Amino acid sequence: MASGSTFSVIGADVTITGNVSASADLHIDGTIEGDITCASLVQGEKSVISGAVVAESARLAGKVSGSIAARELVVLKSARIDGDVHYDALTIEQGAEVDGRFAPNARQAVKAVPSSVEAAE
């Protein structure tokens, strides 16, 4: 399987009820009622996701009702997010709406560091 060379598109006329998992890139213009796990997610403006999103990178332009965890996250001005957001790098366009908490992923890593430092001593 060649990484980064394929992507899947879920069209505007498609509604999926259930979890979606993709090893490559995913472009969603339709409706997903379930959790999404993928390498890279691009969400269209009219897309609706009701569930958690886990991705290396995500570019959100539609509605998301659920938590989001991404290393690189871009929230476009048309996005409406209802859920907590975990990220390494974050970009939010003016006009985007987020009803939830923001927390950098680094917090989790920082908590793990003291125990590994103590073990090394």
BELCOR-V580804 format. One line per field, one symbol per residue. ss: DSSP state (@ for helix, = for strand, . for the rest). A space follows every 50 residues. Layout:
ss: ???
This chain:
ss: ......====....===..==...====..===..========....=== ..========..===..========....===..========....===. .===.@@@@@@@@@@@@@@@.
